[in-house]
Amino acid sequence: MQEEKKMMEVPEVHGIKNPEAPSAVDSSFIADLKQTQQLDSGAALQSFLDHIPISSVPGIRNSPDVLVTELKAGDTVKHAMELLYRRNVFGAPIADSIDPENITGRASDRYMGFIDFARMLLWCLHESEKRHAKITADFDSISTMLHENPEIADTKVGELAKSFLWDPFFPVHLEDTVFHVLLLLCKHQLQVVPVVEESEIQVIGFVTQNAVIHLLLRSAGLEWFDAIADKPLSAYREEHVVSVYGDQSLAEALHLLWGTQIGVIAVVNRTNETIIGCIRNSDAYLLLENDDLFRNRKTITAEEFIHTETGVNSDCDPTIQKDLGALLSAGTLKLKNNFLPKMDSVVANTRSDTLKQAMMKLSETNSSFSFIVDQSMNPTGILLSRDVIVQFAPPGMDSSFQGGGFFEFALEQAGCQVKNGTVVCDHQSSSSRLVKATADNAS
């Protein structure tokens, strides 16, 4: 399949026009930015990030016959899991159980949060093991476990609001920009950002972390991007990696997975500590696909599990993975995702690799993380998609978030700094006003 050239409509920026398409952001537009000496780093920031409206990104609108799956706060955990599994959906927004006539016209009044299948499943396993003296391996299947534990199965989704199972609901609108999405991903640690159409007060799609990284990479070569992206990973903070030995049981691995909030654990060889794979939250659905995995998880090893045949279509067209629209549409939020790396296929970087190299690997593999390894392939840390995005985030308008090096560099080059929640410049530029206005909107 031949890839089509993706074009995104944007307004004219400081008199710069794309000779091929006057209102488009593509490679020729980026070339114009590189050749324009009048734009400082702050202006380059404004030109690229805040002139890409979400409505213009291909694939953000679902086809008319595809609806985003929703859950209701009054749904039971059992019903929610069955619905998401049956529809092959990774996660869904939770609609409040209120009278539609009381909705004021804002999506935030209708939705309460976002929850995914894997975290509900891991929560069920954890709660079952807590509440029973007998280990849940006595159950033949997850369905049996839920049937025998009605206090877990009948828990309302809305009752889980104070747990780690929910993401808060902070939507963007079609007229918002990618810059707004970046702010939300950094400030609120969201897995995805819902896109709503105000006229219908309903979610029509999602923007993923990987999609934002994909977009940022289109700035490669610009001074304000390369100043950050060309630094080695050793210059940035990395998350602690949780590991399980390959000869430990799947049950032990799932227990560790529940305990970590980053959604993945490394599987390492006990003899030499080299990484041989990983287990992610998103792999938990396999316990429903194969009752033997659930029934025998006390005896099946983590290494055996990572070699499990997933049953997803391995022959899918790889060019779809490169399609920006596919990364942004709700269609990518699949429970059984064709485009994720296999569990025994390690996504990794060394500390000497640059941030740009890590970003390219995340984008190419559609992975939300990359393990940091030494020369012997021993995992020393993990780089999350959010850790990457934060480096390109603006300083917060409050003291809780300082922003990434990209904005520090951009503001410095523009003669600006943050004081008392306001961007202050030697000359009050439009870009500084934009940063404050957009950050205020994201708060």
HURAQUI-V512754 format. One line per field, one symbol per residue. ss: DSSP state (h for helix, s for strand, l for the rest). psi: psi as a letter, one per 20 degrees, with the letter a starting at -180 (. if undefined). burial: 1 if it has 16 or more other ideal C-beta (glycine too) atoms within 10 Angstrom, else 0. Layout:
ss->???
psi->???
burial->???
This chain:
ss->lllllllsllllsllsllllllllslhhhhhhhhhlllllhhhhhhhhhlllshhhlllllllllllllssslllshhhhhhhhhhllslsssssllllhhhllllhhhhsssssshhhhhhhhhhhhhhhllllhhhlllhhhhhhhlhhhhllshhhhlllllssslllsslllshhhhhhhhhhhlllssssssllllssssssshhhhhhhhhhhlllhhhhhhhllshhhlllslllssslllshhhhhhhhhhllllssssslllllssssssshhhllhhhhlhhhhhlllllshhhhhllllllllllllhhhhlhhhhhlhhhlslllllllllllllssllllshhhhhhhhhhhlllsssssllllssssssshhhhhhllllllllllllllhhhhhhhhhllssssllssssllllhhhhhhhhhhhhhl
psi->pppqpppppqrpokjpqphhohmqoahhghhghhioiipahhhhgggggjknqhhippihpqqhjpqppqqqhiqqggggggghghjlpgrqqopqmrphiipijphhhhqhapqqgghgghgggghghhiphpqiihqhrhggghhimhhghjpqhhijhjrjhqqqonrrrhirrhgggggghghjlqgqoqpqohhilqpiaqprghhgggghiijphqghghhghjqqhiiqqqqpppqqqhjrqhghghghghhqjijqqqpqphgjjqpiarpqgiihhhhhhohhgghkiihprhhhgijpphiroijqohhhhiohghhhrihilqgnohiqqqhjopoqrriiqrhghgghggghikqjrpppqaijkppiappqghhghhijqqqqjriipirrhghggghghjkrrppljpopqhpnrhhhhggggghhhi.
burial->00000111010010000100100110001101100000111111111111111111111111000001101110111111111110001111111100000000001001111111111111111111100000011010111011001001101111010000111011110101111111111110011111111000111111111111111111100111101110001001011011111101111011111100011111110000011111111111111100001110100111101101010000000001111111111111111111111110011111101111111111101111111110001110111111111111111110001011111111101101010000101000101101110110010
